[in-house]
């Protein structure tokens, strides 16, 4: 019995590290296999960034939807980190698209249509069509204000010129009215002077 215990103890000392190493190797191999199998999940953030840079909106939407279905509901912390990264990237992208939509509001609808569709499919928290219409309204209001100011300046300039013309006409009329009276006064003064001499 003692011999058996000694053999078991020396066997444990000898083989336990080997068995532990095999178990660790199997665990690592299993983890790598899962990573290989789901590698595309971990590549989704990079794929989305590449698609954004290439302005491939459909691919961005496809990868976002894929991540939403496969990763967002998972309880695993690794998947949750991937989903948070995807959410952050998509949130920044939505903000960029909304900004582009608003700053280019005066462009035709055909230019905005892909942006609006992309924003809707990326679960944009605001209505992109509403934002576009508000931006267009503001753009039109600015155009009308500019046109009003330009026309107002022209009217003011024309009014000033008209006022100057009327003033000139009045002064000419006034001068012409005063001129003959003065001449008459001068001739009356000369006649009076002749009378005095005579």
Residue pairs with C-beta under 8 A, 6 or more apart in sequence:
35 42
41 67
41 70
41 71
41 79
41 82
42 82
44 63
44 66
44 67
44 71
44 82
44 86
45 82
45 85
45 86
45 89
47 59
47 63
48 60
48 63
48 64
48 67
48 86
48 89
48 90
48 93
49 89
51 57
51 59
51 60
51 63
52 60
52 89
52 93
57 114
57 115
57 117
57 118
58 118
60 90
60 93
60 118
60 122
61 118
61 121
61 122
63 86
64 86
64 90
64 121
64 122
65 121
67 82
67 83
67 86
68 83
68 86
71 79
71 80
71 82
71 83
71 86
72 83
74 80
74 83
90 122
93 122
94 119
94 122
94 124
94 125
97 115
97 118
97 119
97 128
98 119
98 124
98 126
98 128
98 131
100 115
101 112
101 115
101 116
101 119
101 128
101 131
101 132
101 135
102 131
102 132
102 135
103 135
104 111
104 112
105 132
105 135
105 136
105 138
105 139
106 136
106 139
112 132
115 128
116 128
116 129
116 132
119 128
120 128
